[in-house]
Amino acid sequence: MGKLSFDDEISKFWPEFGKNNKDSITIKNVLTHTSGVSLTTDLPDSDYTELNRIYRWLENFQARENPGERIAYHEVTYGWILGEIIERKTPKNLLRKLS
């Protein structure tokens, strides 16, 4: 599966995420809430359980600040971002065994 580093950019594992000033956001930025990606009212409540819609929204989201500039707590988006990386990094046969 390979190791992850705090300094790995999200776009290394999820290239589509790197659009709109998000290409240099790291795992550390997400974990420390300094990614510039925080929850917004642009995402309807009904989409919170539709992961494909959430991932497209995150990919198209324009970062509000440069990574590391400002802390902006994002209680939901960090889980969506890290969850997608874990899913992309985990071998499919392991995911099938876990489900």
N, CA, C and O atoms as a GROMACS GRO file, in nm:
protein
  396
    1MET      N    1   0.083  -0.119   0.000
    1MET     CA    2   0.000   0.000   0.000
    1MET      C    3   0.087   0.124   0.000
    1MET      O    4   0.048   0.225  -0.059
    2GLY      N    5   0.202   0.122   0.063
    2GLY     CA    6   0.288   0.240   0.065
    2GLY      C    7   0.255   0.330   0.182
    2GLY      O    8   0.144   0.331   0.234
    3LYS      N    9   0.355   0.407   0.221
    3LYS     CA   10   0.338   0.496   0.334
    3LYS      C   11   0.294   0.634   0.289
    3LYS      O   12   0.320   0.676   0.176
    4LEU      N   13   0.229   0.703   0.379
    4LEU     CA   14   0.191   0.842   0.358
    4LEU      C   15   0.281   0.929   0.444
    4LEU      O   16   0.327   0.886   0.550
    5SER      N   17   0.306   1.049   0.399
    5SER     CA   18   0.385   1.145   0.476
    5SER      C   19   0.299   1.269   0.499
    5SER      O   20   0.216   1.304   0.416
    6PHE      N   21   0.320   1.335   0.612
    6PHE     CA   22   0.250   1.460   0.639
    6PHE      C   23   0.274   1.562   0.527
    6PHE      O   24   0.189   1.646   0.499
    7ASP      N   25   0.390   1.553   0.465
    7ASP     CA   26   0.427   1.650   0.362
    7ASP      C   27   0.379   1.612   0.222
    7ASP      O   28   0.401   1.688   0.127
    8ASP      N   29   0.314   1.497   0.207
    8ASP     CA   30   0.260   1.458   0.076
    8ASP      C   31   0.147   1.552   0.038
    8ASP      O   32   0.061   1.586   0.119
    9GLU      N   33   0.149   1.595  -0.088
    9GLU     CA   34   0.038   1.677  -0.138
    9GLU      C   35  -0.081   1.588  -0.170
    9GLU      O   36  -0.064   1.477  -0.221
   10ILE      N   37  -0.199   1.637  -0.140
   10ILE     CA   38  -0.321   1.562  -0.167
   10ILE      C   39  -0.328   1.525  -0.315
   10ILE      O   40  -0.371   1.415  -0.350
   11SER      N   41  -0.287   1.616  -0.402
   11SER     CA   42  -0.295   1.593  -0.546
   11SER      C   43  -0.204   1.480  -0.594
   11SER      O   44  -0.221   1.431  -0.705
   12LYS      N   45  -0.110   1.439  -0.513
   12LYS     CA   46  -0.023   1.324  -0.546
   12LYS      C   47  -0.108   1.197  -0.559
   12LYS      O   48  -0.080   1.113  -0.644
   13PHE      N   49  -0.208   1.184  -0.476
   13PHE     CA   50  -0.295   1.067  -0.473
   13PHE      C   51  -0.428   1.092  -0.542
   13PHE      O   52  -0.494   0.999  -0.588
   14TRP      N   53  -0.468   1.218  -0.549
   14TRP     CA   54  -0.598   1.258  -0.601
   14TRP      C   55  -0.574   1.377  -0.693
   14TRP      O   56  -0.600   1.491  -0.654
   15PRO      N   57  -0.527   1.353  -0.815
   15PRO     CA   58  -0.489   1.462  -0.906
   15PRO      C   59  -0.600   1.564  -0.932
   15PRO      O   60  -0.573   1.683  -0.944
   16GLU      N   61  -0.723   1.518  -0.940
   16GLU     CA   62  -0.836   1.608  -0.968
   16GLU      C   63  -0.857   1.711  -0.857
   16GLU      O   64  -0.914   1.817  -0.881
   17PHE      N   65  -0.812   1.679  -0.738
   17PHE     CA   66  -0.826   1.769  -0.624
   17PHE      C   67  -0.739   1.894  -0.639
   17PHE      O   68  -0.772   1.998  -0.583
   18GLY      N   69  -0.630   1.884  -0.714
   18GLY     CA   70  -0.533   1.991  -0.723
   18GLY      C   71  -0.575   2.115  -0.800
   18GLY      O   72  -0.498   2.211  -0.809
   19LYS      N   73  -0.696   2.116  -0.855
   19LYS     CA   74  -0.743   2.233  -0.930
   19LYS      C   75  -0.772   2.351  -0.836
   19LYS      O   76  -0.786   2.333  -0.715
   20ASN      N   77  -0.780   2.470  -0.894
   20ASN     CA   78  -0.826   2.590  -0.822
   20ASN      C   79  -0.743   2.623  -0.698
   20ASN      O   80  -0.797   2.641  -0.589
   21ASN      N   81  -0.611   2.630  -0.717
   21ASN     CA   82  -0.521   2.672  -0.609
   21ASN      C   83  -0.511   2.571  -0.496
   21ASN      O   84  -0.482   2.608  -0.382
   22LYS      N   85  -0.536   2.442  -0.525
   22LYS     CA   86  -0.528   2.340  -0.421
   22LYS      C   87  -0.415   2.240  -0.446
   22LYS      O   88  -0.404   2.141  -0.373
   23ASP      N   89  -0.331   2.262  -0.546
   23ASP     CA   90  -0.228   2.164  -0.582
   23ASP      C   91  -0.118   2.149  -0.477
   23ASP      O   92  -0.050   2.046  -0.476
   24SER      N   93  -0.098   2.246  -0.390
   24SER     CA   94   0.009   2.235  -0.290
   24SER      C   95  -0.043   2.203  -0.149
   24SER      O   96   0.035   2.207  -0.054
   25ILE      N   97  -0.170   2.172  -0.135
   25ILE     CA   98  -0.226   2.136  -0.005
   25ILE      C   99  -0.172   1.999   0.035
   25ILE      O  100  -0.179   1.903  -0.042
   26THR      N  101  -0.119   1.991   0.157
   26THR     CA  102  -0.060   1.867   0.206
   26THR      C  103  -0.153   1.797   0.306
   26THR      O  104  -0.251   1.854   0.354
   27ILE      N  105  -0.118   1.673   0.337
   27ILE     CA  106  -0.191   1.600   0.440
   27ILE      C  107  -0.182   1.677   0.572
   27ILE      O  108  -0.280   1.684   0.647
   28LYS      N  109  -0.066   1.733   0.601
   28LYS     CA  110  -0.049   1.812   0.723
   28LYS      C  111  -0.144   1.932   0.724
   28LYS      O  112  -0.203   1.962   0.828
   29ASN      N  113  -0.159   2.000   0.610
   29ASN     CA  114  -0.252   2.114   0.603
   29ASN      C  115  -0.394   2.069   0.637
   29ASN      O  116  -0.466   2.139   0.709
   30VAL      N  117  -0.434   1.954   0.585
   30VAL     CA  118  -0.570   1.905   0.612
   30VAL      C  119  -0.585   1.872   0.760
   30VAL      O  120  -0.684   1.910   0.822
   31LEU      N  121  -0.487   1.800   0.816
   31LEU     CA  122  -0.496   1.760   0.957
   31LEU      C  123  -0.490   1.878   1.054
   31LEU      O  124  -0.545   1.872   1.163
   32THR      N  125  -0.423   1.985   1.014
   32THR     CA  126  -0.411   2.103   1.102
   32THR      C  127  -0.510   2.213   1.065
   32THR      O  128  -0.502   2.324   1.117
   33HIS      N  129  -0.602   2.182   0.975
   33HIS     CA  130  -0.707   2.276   0.935
   33HIS      C  131  -0.650   2.404   0.874
   33HIS      O  132  -0.704   2.513   0.896
   34THR      N  133  -0.540   2.391   0.799
   34THR     CA  134  -0.479   2.506   0.733
   34THR      C  135  -0.476   2.487   0.581
   34THR      O  136  -0.388   2.540   0.514
   35SER      N  137  -0.572   2.412   0.529
   35SER     CA  138  -0.572   2.381   0.385
   35SER      C  139  -0.634   2.492   0.300
   35SER      O  140  -0.608   2.499   0.180
   36GLY      N  141  -0.715   2.578   0.360
   36GLY     CA  142  -0.788   2.677   0.283
   36GLY      C  143  -0.919   2.622   0.228
   36GLY      O  144  -0.993   2.692   0.160
   37VAL      N  145  -0.947   2.494   0.259
   37VAL     CA  146  -1.072   2.430   0.216
   37VAL      C  147  -1.156   2.406   0.340
   37VAL      O  148  -1.122   2.323   0.425
   38SER      N  149  -1.265   2.478   0.351
   38SER     CA  150  -1.353   2.460   0.466
   38SER      C  151  -1.496   2.447   0.416
   38SER      O  152  -1.528   2.476   0.301
   39LEU      N  153  -1.580   2.403   0.504
   39LEU     CA  154  -1.720   2.379   0.469
   39LEU      C  155  -1.786   2.510   0.427
   39LEU      O  156  -1.756   2.616   0.481
   40THR      N  157  -1.874   2.499   0.332
   40THR     CA  158  -1.941   2.617   0.280
   40THR      C  159  -2.089   2.588   0.263
   40THR      O  160  -2.130   2.472   0.265
   41THR      N  161  -2.166   2.690   0.247
   41THR     CA  162  -2.309   2.672   0.224
   41THR      C  163  -2.336   2.636   0.078
   41THR      O  164  -2.451   2.613   0.040
   42ASP      N  165  -2.231   2.633  -0.006
   42ASP     CA  166  -2.248   2.596  -0.147
   42ASP      C  167  -2.290   2.450  -0.163
   42ASP      O  168  -2.345   2.412  -0.266
   43LEU      N  169  -2.264   2.370  -0.062
   43LEU     CA  170  -2.297   2.228  -0.067
   43LEU      C  171  -2.429   2.204   0.005
   43LEU      O  172  -2.437   2.222   0.127
   44PRO      N  173  -2.532   2.164  -0.069
   44PRO     CA  174  -2.663   2.142  -0.005
   44PRO      C  175  -2.657   2.029   0.098
   44PRO      O  176  -2.582   1.933   0.080
   45ASP      N  177  -2.735   2.041   0.204
   45ASP     CA  178  -2.738   1.939   0.308
   45ASP      C  179  -2.766   1.800   0.250
   45ASP      O  180  -2.714   1.701   0.301
   46SER      N  181  -2.847   1.793   0.147
   46SER     CA  182  -2.883   1.664   0.089
   46SER      C  183  -2.764   1.593   0.025
   46SER      O  184  -2.770   1.472   0.001
   47ASP      N  185  -2.656   1.666  -0.004
   47ASP     CA  186  -2.538   1.606  -0.068
   47ASP      C  187  -2.438   1.548   0.033
   47ASP      O  188  -2.343   1.482  -0.008
   48TYR      N  189  -2.457   1.571   0.161
   48TYR     CA  190  -2.360   1.528   0.260
   48TYR      C  191  -2.337   1.377   0.262
   48TYR      O  192  -2.231   1.332   0.305
   49THR      N  193  -2.432   1.300   0.217
   49THR     CA  194  -2.415   1.154   0.215
   49THR      C  195  -2.386   1.100   0.076
   49THR      O  196  -2.369   0.979   0.059
   50GLU      N  197  -2.379   1.185  -0.022
   50GLU     CA  198  -2.349   1.145  -0.160
   50GLU      C  199  -2.201   1.170  -0.188
   50GLU      O  200  -2.163   1.278  -0.233
   51LEU      N  201  -2.117   1.070  -0.160
   51LEU     CA  202  -1.973   1.091  -0.168
   51LEU      C  203  -1.925   1.134  -0.306
   51LEU      O  204  -1.836   1.217  -0.316
   52ASN      N  205  -1.982   1.080  -0.412
   52ASN     CA  206  -1.938   1.122  -0.545
   52ASN      C  207  -1.964   1.271  -0.568
   52ASN      O  208  -1.880   1.340  -0.627
   53ARG      N  209  -2.077   1.320  -0.522
   53ARG     CA  210  -2.106   1.464  -0.534
   53ARG      C  211  -2.010   1.546  -0.449
   53ARG      O  212  -1.963   1.651  -0.491
   54ILE      N  213  -1.981   1.498  -0.328
   54ILE     CA  214  -1.889   1.568  -0.239
   54ILE      C  215  -1.751   1.575  -0.302
   54ILE      O  216  -1.687   1.681  -0.299
   55TYR      N  217  -1.704   1.465  -0.358
   55TYR     CA  218  -1.570   1.464  -0.418
   55TYR      C  219  -1.563   1.557  -0.538
   55TYR      O  220  -1.462   1.625  -0.555
   56ARG      N  221  -1.668   1.564  -0.621
   56ARG     CA  222  -1.668   1.659  -0.733
   56ARG      C  223  -1.669   1.801  -0.681
   56ARG      O  224  -1.602   1.888  -0.737
   57TRP      N  225  -1.745   1.827  -0.574
   57TRP     CA  226  -1.749   1.960  -0.514
   57TRP      C  227  -1.611   1.998  -0.462
   57TRP      O  228  -1.565   2.110  -0.486
   58LEU      N  229  -1.544   1.907  -0.392
   58LEU     CA  230  -1.410   1.935  -0.340
   58LEU      C  231  -1.310   1.961  -0.453
   58LEU      O  232  -1.225   2.048  -0.442
   59GLU      N  233  -1.322   1.884  -0.560
   59GLU     CA  234  -1.232   1.903  -0.674
   59GLU      C  235  -1.247   2.041  -0.736
   59GLU      O  236  -1.149   2.101  -0.780
   60ASN      N  237  -1.369   2.091  -0.742
   60ASN     CA  238  -1.396   2.220  -0.806
   60ASN      C  239  -1.392   2.339  -0.710
   60ASN      O  240  -1.399   2.454  -0.754
   61PHE      N  241  -1.380   2.313  -0.583
   61PHE     CA  242  -1.379   2.418  -0.482
   61PHE      C  243  -1.256   2.507  -0.499
   61PHE      O  244  -1.146   2.457  -0.520
   62GLN      N  245  -1.275   2.636  -0.490
   62GLN     CA  246  -1.165   2.734  -0.495
   62GLN      C  247  -1.115   2.756  -0.353
   62GLN      O  248  -1.191   2.803  -0.268
   63ALA      N  249  -0.989   2.722  -0.326
   63ALA     CA  250  -0.934   2.742  -0.192
   63ALA      C  251  -0.944   2.890  -0.154
   63ALA      O  252  -0.918   2.978  -0.236
   64ARG      N  253  -0.982   2.915  -0.031
   64ARG     CA  254  -1.002   3.052   0.016
   64ARG      C  255  -0.873   3.121   0.054
   64ARG      O  256  -0.862   3.243   0.043
   65GLU      N  257  -0.776   3.046   0.100
   65GLU     CA  258  -0.643   3.097   0.136
   65GLU      C  259  -0.538   3.001   0.081
   65GLU      O  260  -0.569   2.889   0.041
   66ASN      N  261  -0.416   3.046   0.079
   66ASN     CA  262  -0.306   2.957   0.044
   66ASN      C  263  -0.284   2.861   0.159
   66ASN      O  264  -0.303   2.898   0.275
   67PRO      N  265  -0.243   2.738   0.130
   67PRO     CA  266  -0.220   2.641   0.237
   67PRO      C  267  -0.122   2.694   0.342
   67PRO      O  268  -0.018   2.752   0.308
   68GLY      N  269  -0.158   2.674   0.468
   68GLY     CA  270  -0.072   2.716   0.577
   68GLY      C  271  -0.089   2.859   0.622
   68GLY      O  272  -0.031   2.899   0.723
   69GLU      N  273  -0.168   2.939   0.551
   69GLU     CA  274  -0.183   3.081   0.586
   69GLU      C  275  -0.271   3.105   0.707
   69GLU      O  276  -0.242   3.193   0.789
   70ARG      N  277  -0.377   3.029   0.720
   70ARG     CA  278  -0.475   3.059   0.824
   70ARG      C  279  -0.543   2.930   0.869
   70ARG      O  280  -0.568   2.840   0.788
   71ILE      N  281  -0.573   2.921   0.996
   71ILE     CA  282  -0.647   2.806   1.047
   71ILE      C  283  -0.795   2.833   1.028
   71ILE      O  284  -0.846   2.938   1.066
   72ALA      N  285  -0.863   2.738   0.967
   72ALA     CA  286  -1.008   2.747   0.949
   72ALA      C  287  -1.062   2.606   0.973
   72ALA      O  288  -1.052   2.518   0.888
   73TYR      N  289  -1.119   2.587   1.090
   73TYR     CA  290  -1.168   2.454   1.128
   73TYR      C  291  -1.269   2.404   1.027
   73TYR      O  292  -1.364   2.474   0.991
   74HIS      N  293  -1.249   2.282   0.983
   74HIS     CA  294  -1.342   2.222   0.888
   74HIS      C  295  -1.371   2.080   0.935
   74HIS      O  296  -1.307   1.984   0.893
   75GLU      N  297  -1.469   2.071   1.020
   75GLU     CA  298  -1.502   1.945   1.088
   75GLU      C  299  -1.545   1.833   0.995
   75GLU      O  300  -1.537   1.716   1.034
   76VAL      N  301  -1.590   1.862   0.877
   76VAL     CA  302  -1.640   1.760   0.786
   76VAL      C  303  -1.547   1.739   0.668
   76VAL      O  304  -1.518   1.625   0.631
   77THR      N  305  -1.499   1.847   0.608
   77THR     CA  306  -1.423   1.833   0.484
   77THR      C  307  -1.293   1.757   0.503
   77THR      O  308  -1.250   1.686   0.412
   78TYR      N  309  -1.228   1.769   0.618
   78TYR     CA  310  -1.103   1.697   0.635
   78TYR      C  311  -1.125   1.546   0.630
   78TYR      O  312  -1.041   1.474   0.577
   79GLY      N  313  -1.235   1.499   0.685
   79GLY     CA  314  -1.267   1.356   0.679
   79GLY      C  315  -1.295   1.309   0.538
   79GLY      O  316  -1.255   1.199   0.500
   80TRP      N  317  -1.363   1.392   0.460
   80TRP     CA  318  -1.390   1.355   0.321
   80TRP      C  319  -1.259   1.348   0.242
   80TRP      O  320  -1.239   1.256   0.164
   81ILE      N  321  -1.171   1.445   0.263
   81ILE     CA  322  -1.044   1.449   0.188
   81ILE      C  323  -0.956   1.330   0.226
   81ILE      O  324  -0.908   1.259   0.139
   82LEU      N  325  -0.936   1.309   0.355
   82LEU     CA  326  -0.850   1.199   0.398
   82LEU      C  327  -0.912   1.063   0.366
   82LEU      O  328  -0.841   0.968   0.334
   83GLY      N  329  -1.044   1.054   0.374
   83GLY     CA  330  -1.112   0.929   0.338
   83GLY      C  331  -1.090   0.891   0.193
   83GLY      O  332  -1.071   0.774   0.161
   84GLU      N  333  -1.093   0.989   0.105
   84GLU     CA  334  -1.070   0.962  -0.038
   84GLU      C  335  -0.927   0.917  -0.062
   84GLU      O  336  -0.903   0.828  -0.144
   85ILE      N  337  -0.831   0.976   0.007
   85ILE     CA  338  -0.692   0.933  -0.008
   85ILE      C  339  -0.675   0.789   0.040
   85ILE      O  340  -0.612   0.708  -0.027
   86ILE      N  341  -0.732   0.758   0.155
   86ILE     CA  342  -0.722   0.622   0.207
   86ILE      C  343  -0.784   0.524   0.109
   86ILE      O  344  -0.727   0.417   0.084
   87GLU      N  345  -0.899   0.558   0.054
   87GLU     CA  346  -0.963   0.469  -0.042
   87GLU      C  347  -0.878   0.451  -0.167
   87GLU      O  348  -0.868   0.340  -0.219
   88ARG      N  349  -0.817   0.556  -0.215
   88ARG     CA  350  -0.733   0.547  -0.335
   88ARG      C  351  -0.603   0.471  -0.308
   88ARG      O  352  -0.550   0.406  -0.399
   89LYS      N  353  -0.551   0.478  -0.186
   89LYS     CA  354  -0.425   0.412  -0.152
   89LYS      C  355  -0.442   0.266  -0.109
   89LYS      O  356  -0.346   0.189  -0.112
   90THR      N  357  -0.562   0.227  -0.069
   90THR     CA  358  -0.585   0.092  -0.019
   90THR      C  359  -0.613  -0.002  -0.135
   90THR      O  360  -0.698   0.027  -0.220
   91PRO      N  361  -0.543  -0.115  -0.140
   91PRO     CA  362  -0.570  -0.212  -0.247
   91PRO      C  363  -0.717  -0.255  -0.246
   91PRO      O  364  -0.776  -0.276  -0.140
   92LYS      N  365  -0.774  -0.267  -0.365
   92LYS     CA  366  -0.917  -0.297  -0.376
   92LYS      C  367  -0.953  -0.430  -0.309
   92LYS      O  368  -1.062  -0.442  -0.252
   93ASN      N  369  -0.863  -0.529  -0.314
   93ASN     CA  370  -0.896  -0.657  -0.251
   93ASN      C  371  -0.906  -0.643  -0.099
   93ASN      O  372  -0.984  -0.714  -0.036
   94LEU      N  373  -0.829  -0.553  -0.039
   94LEU     CA  374  -0.840  -0.528   0.104
   94LEU      C  375  -0.971  -0.457   0.136
   94LEU      O  376  -1.036  -0.490   0.235
   95LEU      N  377  -1.011  -0.361   0.052
   95LEU     CA  378  -1.139  -0.293   0.073
   95LEU      C  379  -1.254  -0.392   0.068
   95LEU      O  380  -1.348  -0.383   0.148
   96ARG      N  381  -1.248  -0.486  -0.026
   96ARG     CA  382  -1.355  -0.588  -0.035
   96ARG      C  383  -1.359  -0.673   0.092
   96ARG      O  384  -1.467  -0.706   0.141
   97LYS      N  385  -1.243  -0.709   0.145
   97LYS     CA  386  -1.237  -0.790   0.267
   97LYS      C  387  -1.293  -0.714   0.386
   97LYS      O  388  -1.354  -0.774   0.475
   98LEU      N  389  -1.272  -0.584   0.390
   98LEU     CA  390  -1.318  -0.503   0.502
   98LEU      C  391  -1.467  -0.473   0.498
   98LEU      O  392  -1.527  -0.441   0.601
   99SER      N  393  -1.528  -0.483   0.379
   99SER     CA  394  -1.670  -0.448   0.370
   99SER      C  395  -1.760  -0.565   0.400
   99SER      O  396  -1.883  -0.551   0.396
   0.00000   0.00000   0.00000
